[in-house]
């Protein structure tokens, strides 16, 4: 059972993207909050840049976590 738990924990970290992925998820949430507060027309270009950056950060986190060795 311990090996199963370790494997599931590692897979969960890969899907989230580790610490970098969690940071990217927070950026994505902040951009959603900005759209709600100021409207889409006001934040359209910064939103596009922020979403592109957050997807890139998340992707790097996923790659890093997928290559990490489990104990």
LINQUI-V352180 format. One record per pair of residues at least 12 apart in sequence whose ideal C-beta (glycine too) atoms are under 7 Angstrom apart, sorted by the first residue. I is the first residue (numbers start at 0). J is the second residue. If there is no record, write none. Layout:
# LINQUI-V352180
i:I j:J
i:I j:J
This chain:
# LINQUI-V352180
i:5 j:69
i:5 j:70
i:9 j:69
i:12 j:64
i:13 j:61
i:13 j:64
i:13 j:65
i:16 j:57
i:16 j:60
i:16 j:61
i:16 j:64
i:17 j:60
i:17 j:63
i:17 j:64
i:19 j:56
i:19 j:59
i:19 j:60
i:19 j:63
i:20 j:57
i:20 j:60
i:20 j:61
i:22 j:56
i:23 j:53
i:23 j:56
i:23 j:57
i:23 j:60
i:26 j:49
i:26 j:52
i:26 j:53
i:27 j:50
i:27 j:53
i:30 j:46
i:30 j:49
i:30 j:50
i:33 j:46
i:34 j:46
